[in-house]
Amino acid sequence: MFHHVAMFRFKEGTTVEQVDAATAALAALPSQIDVLIGYRFGPDAGVTDGSWDYAVVADVADAADFVTYRDHPTHRAVVTDFMSPIIAEGARVQFET
């Protein structure tokens, strides 16, 4: 299994409505990108100070499927239209289990 984890800090002034719209857009991806085995995402639970604001975890079979997900036009549109406008900072990691 190949895992992709992305964490984001939002720009100052990001609204709940913008986060909700991004979340809805992310929720539509698994039905449109068939290489996704698992897909989880959401805002930080607020339990630990200093945490990132939001995270996305995508599970696929292998690195080639990750590239398919990463470069998929629907995913790219969500990044461009919903995520990029509200992201101040991001961190990403991929690993295999």
C-alpha positions in Angstrom: 0.0 0.0 0.0 1.2 3.5 -0.9 0.1 6.4 1.3 0.1 10.1 0.6 -0.4 12.6 3.5 -0.8 16.3 3.0 -1.2 18.9 5.7 -2.2 22.5 5.3 -2.2 25.7 7.2 -4.9 28.2 6.0 -4.4 31.8 5.1 -5.5 34.4 7.6 -9.2 35.2 6.9 -10.1 31.8 5.4 -13.8 31.3 6.1 -15.7 28.2 7.3 -17.6 28.4 4.0 -14.3 28.1 2.0 -13.2 25.1 4.1 -16.6 23.5 3.7 -16.4 24.0 -0.1 -13.0 22.5 -0.2 -14.1 19.5 1.9 -17.1 18.9 -0.4 -14.8 19.0 -3.5 -12.4 16.5 -1.9 -15.4 14.3 -1.0 -16.2 13.9 -4.7 -12.8 12.7 -5.7 -13.0 9.0 -4.7 -16.0 8.4 -7.1 -14.0 10.1 -9.9 -10.5 8.7 -9.4 -10.6 4.9 -9.5 -7.1 4.3 -8.1 -8.1 5.6 -4.7 -8.4 2.7 -2.2 -8.9 4.9 0.8 -9.4 8.7 1.1 -9.7 10.6 4.3 -9.6 14.3 5.0 -10.7 16.9 7.4 -9.9 19.8 9.7 -7.7 19.5 12.8 -9.5 18.2 15.8 -8.0 20.9 18.0 -6.5 18.6 20.6 -2.8 19.6 20.3 -1.6 23.2 20.0 0.6 23.9 16.9 -1.1 21.3 14.7 -1.8 21.9 11.1 -5.3 23.1 10.1 -6.3 20.4 7.7 -5.1 17.0 6.4 -5.7 14.7 3.5 -4.7 11.0 3.4 -4.9 9.1 0.1 -4.2 5.4 -0.1 -3.4 3.7 -3.4 -1.7 0.5 -4.5 1.7 1.9 -5.5 3.7 4.9 -6.6 2.3 4.7 -10.1 -1.2 5.0 -8.8 -0.2 7.9 -6.7 1.1 9.7 -9.8 -2.3 8.9 -11.5 -4.1 10.5 -8.5 -1.7 13.4 -8.2 -2.0 14.3 -11.9 -5.7 13.5 -12.4 -7.5 16.5 -13.9 -10.3 16.4 -11.4 -7.8 16.4 -8.5 -5.8 19.2 -10.1 -9.0 21.2 -10.5 -9.8 20.8 -6.7 -6.3 21.9 -5.8 -6.5 24.9 -8.1 -10.1 26.0 -7.5 -10.6 25.1 -3.8 -7.3 24.4 -2.0 -4.7 26.8 -3.4 -6.8 30.0 -2.7 -6.9 29.2 1.1 -3.5 27.5 1.7 -0.7 29.5 3.3 1.6 26.5 3.9 1.6 22.9 3.1 3.6 19.7 3.9 3.5 16.4 2.0 4.9 12.9 2.5 4.5 9.6 0.7 5.4 6.3 2.2 4.8 2.6 1.6 3.6 -0.1 4.1 
